[in-house]
Structures are given as structure tokens and as C-alpha cells.
């Protein structure tokens, strides 16, 4: 069975006969009749009951027509995607990022997209961790980058891991917490924390908190990591986040890592819907993102 057979069967069902379907397909009625007759012979099945110029699908014909519509829609979508890819992606892509993924991998990804797809229109939005996944689920964006635990409630999403890191605690030099070794939540929650959101893993680490500890855990919440960093630099606040977010300040000695029992992994994922994953453009975004976090040369990602 070929795609043209699916088109023919679907049009015959819609037209209610071979003559009307032939006009729609822009072929002669005898040509259409012979094509379907040969297919019926090959399948050893009768697809249509023919009476007085009309054609009514049998159970087999109706089954094929039902499947044909979905398959032909898929072929049409694939054709559009390939045409868009071939003409340099003159369309657009919408990307949602969280506070951390805004800093990695988004900037390097956008640089690579500009080189590979110079005509592509790009829109980015920044949301909270849960907000990123909701934006994708609601159809407001095409792809999202975020923390794995925020995607847990959306089991149907396609997930591609970009990179892993460790969640750490940092404080400015001279902070009392830096004198501790393997400090637990009871010791550290004496001080205010700065973070973008309380991740489930952090909440489990903190356990049952007193009122004061709970207030300290949520003392400074921001979706802007530059503000979180400055909070730690300027006050006795302990900042929490993936280690790459504080790498520059730690290297320069302006912040130091707090020794703690916190053991929470960070994993950045690119997520999209199953429907969007069929697009070559979305697959290209995954490839470019992996190349961006691996810091491969642009020529290797193109």
C-alpha cells in the first residue's frame, strides 16, 4: 500500500463515489478505479461496495480511511517541517528557562542558533522552575530547560538530559557557617538562605523545621541569580544553587563553599512535547544544546 492509495481511499469516502474522488484527485475515473481494484486484489480484501455509481466503504475500507487521515496529516506536517528546515528556519521557536538554565545553557545555545539558523526568530521567557514546565505543558513555548524534579508531574513530556551538577551552599568569607564541617540543617538554618525556590530535595534535607528555621529557609527568594549572589556577598545570607552559578565568585575568593550534609543533585533537562519532538528543528535544538554545554566548537555542532 502506497501513500497515493491512502489519498485515493480517503477521497472516495469523502466524495461517496469514484467520479467525484477522481475529479478531486485530478485523475481520470478509470485510472482511479483500476488503482483501487489492483490494491483490493493485492490485499485480497474488498474496500468498497460499488452500486449505481456510488461507492460505500466496507469495514476494511472504513478502517483504512480512518487511519489514512491521521497518517496523511503526519506526512503533511513532516513536509512542512522539512521545508522550513531547508529554507533556513524562517519560522520561530519559543524557549522557556528557569533561573539557572537562563545562565546555562541558554546564552551559548542562542549563540549557536544564530550561527546555524540566522533567519530563525527566537523568543525566550524566564519563569520559576515549576512555571517553566507549565508554560511548556500549556503550549506557550516549544521547548523548556529546567530542573528534573519540576517536570515530575508532566510524565508525557519528552526529556533530554543536558548536564549534571551539584547543589551547593556558599557564603561570604568570615561567615560563621564556614567554620563548620558537614553541617546539618539544624546548624545552617540558624542563618537566612537565598535561593530561587525550595526544591523537593532541599525540603527533604531540611526535614521538619521550626517556625524560625522555616522563615530562614525562605528568607530571600528570587528568580534572578545575580540578586542571590549579591545577597550572599553583602549579608550573612547563605546562597543555595548549582555549583556553576557561583563558580566565578568562588574562584575569586569572594564566596566560599559551606561544608554541609546537603546532597542534592542538579540536572538540567531540555523538555518538549511528543508532538513537537517530531520537528527536525526541535531535534536540532537538542543537538545544539548538548554541544553548548559540552563547549564543543561551533563547527562541530553545525
C-alpha positions in Angstrom: 0.0 0.0 0.0 1.4 3.4 -1.0 0.5 6.9 0.2 -1.4 7.6 -3.1 -3.7 4.7 -2.2 -4.4 6.3 1.2 -5.3 9.6 -0.5 -7.5 7.8 -3.0 -9.4 5.8 -0.4 -9.9 8.9 1.8 -11.2 10.9 -1.2 -13.6 8.2 -2.3 -15.1 8.0 1.2 -15.5 11.8 1.3 -17.0 12.0 -2.2 -19.2 8.9 -1.9 -18.0 7.7 -5.3 -15.2 7.2 -7.7 -16.2 10.0 -10.1 -16.2 12.8 -7.5 -13.0 11.5 -6.0 -11.3 11.3 -9.4 -12.1 15.0 -10.0 -10.7 16.0 -6.6 -7.6 14.0 -7.2 -7.3 15.3 -10.8 -7.1 11.9 -12.4 -9.5 10.0 -14.6 -12.2 7.8 -13.1 -11.0 4.7 -14.9 -7.4 5.3 -13.6 -8.8 5.6 -10.0 -11.0 2.5 -10.4 -8.1 0.4 -11.7 -5.8 1.6 -8.9 -8.3 0.6 -6.1 -9.1 -2.7 -7.9 -5.4 -3.6 -8.1 -5.0 -2.8 -4.4 -8.0 -4.9 -3.4 -6.6 -7.8 -5.4 -3.2 -7.4 -3.7 -4.8 -7.3 -0.2 -7.4 -9.9 -1.0 -9.9 -7.6 0.6 -12.9 -5.6 -0.8 -12.5 -2.0 0.3 -15.7 -0.6 -1.4 -19.2 -1.8 -2.3 -20.0 -0.3 -5.7 -23.6 0.3 -6.6 -25.1 2.6 -9.3 -22.1 4.9 -9.5 -21.8 5.2 -5.7 -19.1 3.6 -3.5 -19.6 2.7 0.1 -16.6 1.7 2.2 -16.7 -1.8 3.7 -15.5 -2.3 7.2 -12.0 -2.7 5.8 -12.3 0.5 3.7 -13.6 2.5 6.7 -10.8 1.2 8.8 -8.2 2.3 6.2 -9.8 5.7 5.7 -9.8 6.4 9.4 -6.1 5.5 9.7 -5.3 7.3 6.4 -6.4 10.7 7.6 -4.0 10.6 10.6 -1.1 9.3 8.5 -1.6 11.9 5.8 -1.7 14.7 8.4 1.5 13.4 9.7 3.1 13.3 6.3 1.9 16.9 5.6 3.4 18.1 9.0 6.7 16.3 8.2 6.8 18.0 4.8 6.2 21.4 6.3 8.9 20.8 8.9 11.4 19.8 6.2 10.6 22.7 4.0 11.0 25.1 7.0 14.4 23.4 7.8 15.5 23.7 4.2 14.8 27.4 3.9 16.9 28.3 6.9 14.2 28.2 9.6 12.4 31.4 8.8 9.9 30.5 11.4 10.2 30.9 15.2 11.0 28.9 18.3 9.8 29.8 21.8 12.0 28.8 24.7 11.3 28.8 28.5 14.1 28.9 31.0 14.4 28.9 34.8 16.7 31.0 36.9 19.6 28.6 36.4 19.1 27.5 32.8 18.9 31.1 31.8 22.6 31.2 32.6 23.4 27.8 31.3 22.8 26.6 28.6 20.7 29.4 27.1 23.3 32.1 26.2 25.6 29.6 24.5 22.6 27.9 22.8 21.4 31.2 21.4 24.9 31.9 20.0 24.9 28.6 18.2 21.3 29.1 16.9 22.3 32.5 15.5 25.1 30.8 13.5 23.3 27.8 12.3 19.8 29.3 11.8 20.3 33.0 11.1 16.8 33.6 9.9 15.1 31.9 12.8 13.0 34.1 15.1 13.7 33.2 18.8 11.5 34.1 21.8 12.6 33.4 25.3 10.8 33.7 28.6 12.0 33.2 32.1 9.8 31.6 34.7 10.2 29.9 38.1 11.1 26.3 37.9 7.5 25.0 38.1 6.4 27.8 35.8 8.8 26.7 33.0 7.1 23.3 32.9 3.6 24.8 33.0 4.5 27.1 30.1 5.5 24.1 28.0 2.5 22.0 29.1 0.1 24.9 28.3 1.6 25.3 24.8 3.1 28.8 25.3 6.6 27.6 24.4 8.1 24.9 22.2 11.0 23.7 24.5 11.9 24.3 28.1 15.0 23.9 30.1 14.7 23.2 33.8 15.3 21.1 36.9 14.2 17.5 36.6 12.0 17.4 39.7 9.8 20.2 38.4 8.9 18.0 35.4 7.8 15.1 37.5 4.1 15.9 37.3 4.2 16.0 33.5 5.0 12.4 32.7 4.1 12.7 29.0 6.9 15.2 28.2 10.0 14.2 26.2 13.1 14.6 28.3 16.7 15.1 27.1 19.3 15.5 29.8 21.8 18.3 29.1 24.2 18.2 32.0 24.5 17.4 35.7 25.9 19.4 38.6 25.8 19.5 42.4 23.6 21.8 44.5 25.9 23.6 47.0 25.8 26.2 49.7 28.0 29.3 49.6 28.7 32.2 52.0 31.0 35.2 52.1 34.4 34.9 53.7 34.2 35.1 57.5 30.7 33.7 57.7 30.3 31.6 60.9 29.0 28.6 58.8 32.3 28.2 57.1 33.9 27.0 60.4 31.5 24.1 60.4 32.2 20.6 58.9 29.4 18.6 57.4 26.9 20.9 58.9 23.3 19.7 59.0 20.1 21.7 58.6 19.7 22.4 62.3 23.1 24.2 62.3 22.7 26.0 59.0 19.1 27.1 59.2 20.1 29.5 62.0 21.1 31.7 59.1 18.9 33.2 56.3 19.0 31.4 52.9 18.8 32.9 49.4 17.6 30.6 46.6 15.2 30.7 43.6 12.8 28.1 45.1 12.8 25.4 47.7 13.4 22.2 45.7 11.9 19.0 47.0 15.3 17.6 47.7 16.2 20.6 49.8 12.9 20.3 51.6 13.6 16.7 52.4 17.1 17.6 53.7 15.7 20.4 55.9 13.1 18.0 57.3 10.6 19.3 59.9 11.5 22.9 60.6 10.7 25.2 63.5 9.0 28.5 62.6 12.3 30.4 62.7 14.1 27.7 60.5 11.3 27.8 58.0 11.5 31.5 57.8 15.2 31.4 57.3 14.9 28.8 54.6 12.7 31.2 52.6 14.3 34.4 53.7 15.2 35.5 50.2 13.5 34.0 47.2 14.4 35.4 43.7 14.3 34.1 40.1 17.4 36.2 39.5 20.6 34.5 40.5 22.6 37.8 40.3 20.4 39.0 43.2 21.0 35.8 45.1 24.8 36.1 44.6 24.8 39.7 45.8 22.7 38.8 48.8 25.3 36.3 49.8 28.1 38.8 49.1 26.5 41.6 51.1 25.0 39.9 54.1 25.3 36.8 56.2 22.8 35.0 53.9 23.8 31.5 52.7 23.1 31.1 49.0 22.0 27.8 47.5 22.2 26.7 43.9 24.0 24.6 41.3 27.8 25.0 41.7 28.3 26.5 38.2 26.2 29.5 39.3 28.8 30.5 41.9 32.0 29.3 40.2 33.3 32.8 39.4 32.8 34.2 42.9 34.3 31.1 44.5 37.3 31.2 42.2 37.9 34.8 43.0 37.5 34.1 46.8 34.5 36.4 47.2 32.4 33.4 48.2 33.3 30.1 49.8 31.6 26.7 49.8 29.9 25.7 53.0 30.7 22.1 54.2 27.3 20.5 54.7 25.3 17.3 54.6 23.3 18.6 51.7 23.4 16.0 48.9 21.1 17.2 46.2 22.0 16.7 42.5 21.2 19.2 39.9 20.2 18.0 36.4 19.3 20.4 33.6 16.9 18.9 31.1 15.6 20.0 27.8 11.9 19.1 27.6 9.3 19.3 24.8 6.0 17.6 23.9 5.8 14.4 21.9 4.2 16.3 19.1 6.9 19.0 18.9 9.6 16.4 19.2 8.7 15.2 15.7 10.0 18.5 14.3 13.6 18.5 12.9 14.1 21.9 14.3 13.4 20.7 17.9 15.8 17.9 17.4 18.3 20.3 16.2 17.8 22.4 19.3 18.6 19.4 21.4 21.8 18.7 19.5 22.9 22.4 19.7 22.1 22.4 23.5 24.3 19.4 24.1 27.1 20.9 22.1 26.7 24.2 24.0 27.1 22.6 27.5 29.9 20.3 26.2 31.6 23.5 24.9 32.3 21.9 21.5 33.4 24.2 18.7 30.6 25.8 16.7 31.8 24.0 13.6 31.3 20.6 15.3 27.7 21.5 16.2 26.7 22.7 12.8 
